[in-house]
């Protein structure tokens, strides 16, 4: 049985490296927001909203016009969402 390992798993990268990459990305985005707020005087709400719009645009670019990722019904993530987040 084949298990999906995600993009980083397909590239042969380990889980700790993926976690460190996610933390580094978050730190870089936080540093960018801090720069916009402290140096340029941009309100934090405006910088956060523009970051959200940029992220949604990147998502649309990566996923295409459908804008969704189809998960198999047997996926552990779908089961988690059904049992823990949205119980029947």
ABEGO torsion letter per residue (X at the ends): XBBBAEAAAAAGBBAAAAAAAAAAAAAAAAAAAAAAAAAAGBBAAAAAAAAAAAAAAAAAAAAEAAGBBBBBAABAAAAAAAAAABBX
